[in-house]
Amino acid sequence: MNRYTLLFSIYLTLVACGPSSDELSPEEKYTLDTIFQRNQAKFKHTADSLCTIHRDSIYKLVVDSLKAEYKEEINSLMGKTEEGK
């Protein structure tokens, strides 16, 4: 875990244990924005890597799901049911 993620986690823990408020203070907004801007490229790279890794399996799952729906729709249009096979 890198240093900024650890600091951000500690910060969130402390904020969650503190008094409740609906809005962040300007200092909190600035701190969070700074952390995000510094790590945005790494976040994007990680997200892109995850998309690349899982793209084929997600694509296959979506295609299989669509095929099943279309098959069910065709069968219902033709008056067939699962029981009548």
C-alpha positions, 0 to 999 in steps of 0.5 A: 500500500503506498504512502498516500493511500495509507494517509488517505485511509487514516484521514477517512478513519479520523474523519469518520470518528469525529463530529458529524457534519454534512460538508467538508471544510475547504481544507479537507476539500483541498487535501482530498483534491490534492491527493486525487490529482497526485494519484489520478494517473495511477488510478487510471492506469490501474482501472485500465489494467483491470479492464484489459484483464477482465474484458474478454470474460465480461464480453463472453458473459454479456454475449452469452446472456444476450444469446439466452435472452434472444433464444427465449424471445424466439421460443416465446414468439414461436409458441414454444415453452421450456416444458415443450422441448 
